[in-house]
Amino acid sequence: MSGPSVSEAAPGRPLDGDDAQTSAPSPLPSDELDRKMGCKVTVRCAWDASAGVFFVHDSPIPGLTTEAPTMPALLCKLPGMIRDLLGLEDGAYIDIYVERVPR
């Protein structure tokens, strides 16, 4: 019996008779790599009892200010805002550490 036919080639691999050449991806400049790879951020949040909201108390990211009625709602807002402010790709991975501080 002979080897696998062209139609039986593994998915994602070029077929034996295929003349298409695939090149390796070019290396990214460091600033572009940073935008694609993401980052780690620690955000300090506090509760404002008079307003009834959690808010960003302190952050290493200039301009990061937001509030929400619950901590889960605040946590949902942070990734998108951080990506926007840092110029990261929409799907960039971000480790967000939240510290709750007394006001």
PEMO-V346789 format. One record per residue. N is the residue number from 0. RES is the residue in three letters. SS is DSSP state (helix for helix, strand for strand, loop for the rest). PHI is phi in degrees with one decimal (* if undefined). OMEGA is omega in radians with two decimals (none if undefined). Layout:
n = (N | N)
res = (RES | RES)
ss = (SS | SS)
phi = (PHI | PHI)
omega = (OMEGA | OMEGA)
This chain:
n = (0 | 1 | 2 | 3 | 4 | 5 | 6 | 7 | 8 | 9 | 10 | 11 | 12 | 13 | 14 | 15 | 16 | 17 | 18 | 19 | 20 | 21 | 22 | 23 | 24 | 25 | 26 | 27 | 28 | 29 | 30 | 31 | 32 | 33 | 34 | 35 | 36 | 37 | 38 | 39 | 40 | 41 | 42 | 43 | 44 | 45 | 46 | 47 | 48 | 49 | 50 | 51 | 52 | 53 | 54 | 55 | 56 | 57 | 58 | 59 | 60 | 61 | 62 | 63 | 64 | 65 | 66 | 67 | 68 | 69 | 70 | 71 | 72 | 73 | 74 | 75 | 76 | 77 | 78 | 79 | 80 | 81 | 82 | 83 | 84 | 85 | 86 | 87 | 88 | 89 | 90 | 91 | 92 | 93 | 94 | 95 | 96 | 97 | 98 | 99 | 100 | 101 | 102)
res = (MET | SER | GLY | PRO | SER | VAL | SER | GLU | ALA | ALA | PRO | GLY | ARG | PRO | LEU | ASP | GLY | ASP | ASP | ALA | GLN | THR | SER | ALA | PRO | SER | PRO | LEU | PRO | SER | ASP | GLU | LEU | ASP | ARG | LYS | MET | GLY | CYS | LYS | VAL | THR | VAL | ARG | CYS | ALA | TRP | ASP | ALA | SER | ALA | GLY | VAL | PHE | PHE | VAL | HIS | ASP | SER | PRO | ILE | PRO | GLY | LEU | THR | THR | GLU | ALA | PRO | THR | MET | PRO | ALA | LEU | LEU | CYS | LYS | LEU | PRO | GLY | MET | ILE | ARG | ASP | LEU | LEU | GLY | LEU | GLU | ASP | GLY | ALA | TYR | ILE | ASP | ILE | TYR | VAL | GLU | ARG | VAL | PRO | ARG)
ss = (loop | loop | loop | loop | loop | helix | helix | helix | loop | loop | loop | loop | loop | loop | loop | loop | loop | loop | loop | loop | loop | loop | loop | loop | loop | loop | loop | loop | loop | helix | helix | helix | helix | helix | helix | helix | helix | loop | strand | strand | strand | strand | strand | strand | strand | strand | strand | strand | loop | loop | loop | loop | strand | strand | strand | strand | strand | strand | strand | loop | loop | loop | loop | loop | loop | loop | strand | strand | loop | loop | helix | helix | helix | helix | helix | helix | helix | helix | helix | helix | helix | helix | helix | helix | helix | helix | loop | loop | loop | loop | loop | loop | loop | strand | strand | strand | strand | strand | strand | strand | loop | loop | loop)
phi = (* | -88.9 | -67.8 | -63.7 | -77.6 | -58.7 | -72.2 | -97.7 | -62.8 | -63.3 | -61.4 | 83.5 | -107.8 | -64.0 | -75.8 | -56.0 | -89.4 | -77.8 | -88.3 | -68.1 | -101.1 | -111.6 | -102.6 | -69.6 | -64.6 | -75.0 | -64.6 | -88.3 | -61.2 | -58.8 | -68.7 | -70.6 | -61.5 | -60.5 | -66.5 | -83.4 | -81.2 | 97.6 | -163.0 | -114.9 | -137.0 | -108.5 | -117.0 | -99.6 | -119.5 | -137.7 | -104.0 | -105.2 | -64.6 | -68.0 | -91.9 | 71.5 | -139.6 | -88.9 | -143.3 | -76.3 | -87.1 | -154.8 | -157.1 | -76.0 | -99.5 | -59.6 | 89.8 | -81.4 | -135.4 | -161.8 | -147.9 | -158.9 | -70.7 | -133.3 | -64.2 | -58.5 | -65.8 | -65.1 | -63.0 | -70.4 | -80.0 | -61.1 | -56.9 | -63.6 | -65.5 | -64.7 | -59.3 | -62.6 | -68.1 | -93.1 | 72.0 | -82.9 | -61.8 | -56.8 | -96.2 | -61.5 | -76.6 | -133.0 | -88.6 | -111.6 | -101.9 | -112.5 | -108.9 | -91.9 | -116.3 | -70.7 | -90.1)
omega = (-3.10 | -3.13 | -3.09 | 3.09 | -3.11 | -3.10 | -3.12 | -3.13 | -3.12 | 3.12 | 3.10 | 3.12 | 3.12 | 3.09 | -3.08 | -3.09 | -3.07 | -3.14 | -3.10 | 3.11 | 3.06 | -3.13 | 3.10 | 3.11 | 3.14 | 3.11 | 3.13 | 2.99 | -3.01 | -3.13 | 3.10 | 3.09 | 3.12 | 3.14 | -3.13 | -3.02 | -3.14 | -3.04 | 3.05 | -3.08 | 3.01 | -3.13 | 3.10 | -3.09 | 3.13 | 3.11 | 3.05 | -3.06 | -3.11 | 3.12 | -3.13 | -3.12 | 2.91 | -3.13 | 3.08 | -3.11 | -3.09 | -3.12 | 3.06 | -3.09 | 3.13 | 3.08 | -3.14 | 3.09 | 3.09 | 3.11 | 3.11 | -3.09 | 3.12 | 3.09 | 3.08 | 3.12 | 3.10 | -3.14 | 3.10 | -3.10 | -2.99 | -3.08 | -3.13 | 3.14 | -3.14 | 3.11 | -3.14 | -3.08 | 3.14 | -3.13 | 3.13 | 3.05 | -3.12 | -3.11 | -3.10 | 3.14 | 3.11 | 2.96 | 3.13 | 3.06 | -3.11 | 3.04 | 3.08 | -3.10 | 3.06 | -3.12 | none)
